[in-house]
């Protein structure tokens, strides 16, 4: 398993925050968790620059918005 350094974790957090900024109240737990998981997967695949993580986060948000919702 690839070790995530503090700078990479900071990039992940920044990408998450910048992407969720467009959502009301910064997004709910479900969308933030979805994006965070995609960021973690990308970082484990060594896509670790701020630019790469920003792209991953924005695509994850688009995927989340387009995904069918499960009934509650």
Secondary structure as UniProt FT lines:
FT   HELIX           6..20
FT   TURN            21..22
FT   HELIX           24..26
FT   HELIX           29..44
FT   TURN            45..46
FT   HELIX           50..66
//
